[in-house]
Amino acid sequence: MKIELNSMIKKLSQLQGQRNLLIEQQKEAQKNSLNFQKTYNNILKARAIVQIVAENTQKQIEYHISNLVTMALASVFPDPYEFKLQFVQRRNKTEADLIFLKNENEITDILESGGGGVADIASLALRIALWSIKKTNPTIMLDEPCKFLHNPIYQEKASELLKEVSDRLGIQMIMVSDQQSLLKSADKVIEIVNINGISIVKDDNSSQNVSRKLLRRRSEKNSRKI
């Protein structure tokens, strides 16, 4: 009987120890739960702040780019399109829609409705607008930027646009083009001609000398072959 009593006391003591341990673990879990809840609430608040900042930033970018592209189109075309940049949420991602408007009507296909010239000016203005947001090296390389802008009058206006943007933003633009009207506002024009498969930089003072040197090199190569 005495042995059984001692065994029960020992077991009771063990159970009390386990109970005290569980109580401590419960308190620790409740404390962690409160900390996790505070962290979660802080994350929600931070996310709300980030969303507000992101929405304000997107609105500023929308306004900045939309105005710049619309002004570029208005400076070239007499009856211009209005351009609108709009950020939308799709598949849990932010995407940008490029919208053209004519008389408040949305144009679904600008290439079909407005032609390549409108798309060329819009593309050029978008590139400059993006550069103005995150300014890097102030040099922009343009390869036939207005190749679908065939009207010489529009080409001259596009040339004036490029000149004004270059002067105001301090951008050096290096452009390749065979449209003479587009080059009228250029500070410097370097003409390269192809003669018998050889590209020659045309210059009033040096073109003849360059041509002679190239011809001399050709004659030397031919003589070596003989």
Secondary structure in CASP SS format (residue, H / E / C, confidence):
PFRMAT SS
TARGET T0000
AUTHOR 0000-0000-0000
METHOD secondary structure of the structure
MODEL  1
M C 1.00
K H 1.00
I H 1.00
E H 1.00
L H 1.00
N H 1.00
S H 1.00
M H 1.00
I H 1.00
K H 1.00
K H 1.00
L H 1.00
S H 1.00
Q H 1.00
L H 1.00
Q H 1.00
G H 1.00
Q H 1.00
R H 1.00
N H 1.00
L H 1.00
L H 1.00
I H 1.00
E H 1.00
Q H 1.00
Q H 1.00
K H 1.00
E H 1.00
A H 1.00
Q H 1.00
K H 1.00
N H 1.00
S H 1.00
L H 1.00
N H 1.00
F H 1.00
Q H 1.00
K H 1.00
T H 1.00
Y H 1.00
N H 1.00
N H 1.00
I H 1.00
L H 1.00
K H 1.00
A H 1.00
R H 1.00
A H 1.00
I H 1.00
V H 1.00
Q H 1.00
I H 1.00
V H 1.00
A H 1.00
E H 1.00
N H 1.00
T H 1.00
Q H 1.00
K H 1.00
Q H 1.00
I H 1.00
E H 1.00
Y H 1.00
H H 1.00
I H 1.00
S H 1.00
N H 1.00
L H 1.00
V H 1.00
T H 1.00
M H 1.00
A H 1.00
L H 1.00
A H 1.00
S H 1.00
V H 1.00
F C 1.00
P C 1.00
D C 1.00
P C 1.00
Y C 1.00
E E 1.00
F E 1.00
K E 1.00
L E 1.00
Q E 1.00
F E 1.00
V E 1.00
Q E 1.00
R E 1.00
R C 1.00
N C 1.00
K E 1.00
T E 1.00
E E 1.00
A E 1.00
D E 1.00
L E 1.00
I E 1.00
F E 1.00
L E 1.00
K E 1.00
N C 1.00
E C 1.00
N E 1.00
E E 1.00
I E 1.00
T C 1.00
D C 1.00
I H 1.00
L H 1.00
E H 1.00
S H 1.00
G C 1.00
G C 1.00
G H 1.00
G H 1.00
V H 1.00
A H 1.00
D H 1.00
I H 1.00
A H 1.00
S H 1.00
L H 1.00
A H 1.00
L H 1.00
R H 1.00
I H 1.00
A H 1.00
L H 1.00
W H 1.00
S H 1.00
I H 1.00
K C 1.00
K C 1.00
T C 1.00
N C 1.00
P C 1.00
T E 1.00
I E 1.00
M E 1.00
L E 1.00
D E 1.00
E C 1.00
P C 1.00
C C 1.00
K C 1.00
F C 1.00
L C 1.00
H C 1.00
N C 1.00
P H 1.00
I H 1.00
Y H 1.00
Q H 1.00
E H 1.00
K H 1.00
A H 1.00
S H 1.00
E H 1.00
L H 1.00
L H 1.00
K H 1.00
E H 1.00
V H 1.00
S H 1.00
D H 1.00
R H 1.00
L H 1.00
G C 1.00
I C 1.00
Q E 1.00
M E 1.00
I E 1.00
M E 1.00
V E 1.00
S C 1.00
D C 1.00
Q C 1.00
Q H 1.00
S H 1.00
L H 1.00
L H 1.00
K C 1.00
S C 1.00
A C 1.00
D C 1.00
K C 1.00
V C 1.00
I C 1.00
E E 1.00
I E 1.00
V E 1.00
N E 1.00
I E 1.00
N C 1.00
G C 1.00
I E 1.00
S E 1.00
I E 1.00
V E 1.00
K E 1.00
D C 1.00
D C 1.00
N C 1.00
S C 1.00
S H 1.00
Q H 1.00
N H 1.00
V H 1.00
S H 1.00
R H 1.00
K H 1.00
L H 1.00
L H 1.00
R H 1.00
R H 1.00
R H 1.00
S H 1.00
E H 1.00
K H 1.00
N H 1.00
S H 1.00
R H 1.00
K H 1.00
I C 1.00
END
